[in-house]
Amino acid sequence: MHAAANIVVGIVALIHVYILVLEMFLWERPAGLKAFGMDENFAAATRILAANQGLYNGFLAAGLFWGLFTGDIHVQRFFLGCVATAGVYGAMTADAKILWIQAAPAVVGLVLLGFVSAY
């Protein structure tokens, strides 16, 4: 079960690295426009905000990688909890698909970590 939890934590971290790249570097390019369903004018007007958002996603990824490399389940839980909270808030305020892309994988990780600490 511990290996499965680590795999999910790693996947969530990689998702956030991908989001960082989209928001910080590809926001105004075709990949960013398509991923977030934007037109070029909106992307240009919001690029600084998106870069800031991307940086925060990078911090979430860094925290998850930190938890993986140290093996500290408490660190992993904390950052998965942050991701799940951000995903629920994003789904409520921006786009419902964020619930499935961000929050659901984090919740799966939290459940798996619950099984790890139970044994």
Secondary structure, 3 states (H helix, E strand, C coil): CHHHHHHHHHHHHHHHHHHHHHHHCCCCCHHHHHHHCCCHHHHHHHHHHHHHHHHHHHHHHHHHHHHHHHCCHHHHHHHHHHHHHHHHHHHHHCCCHHHHHHHHHHHHHHHHHHHHHHC
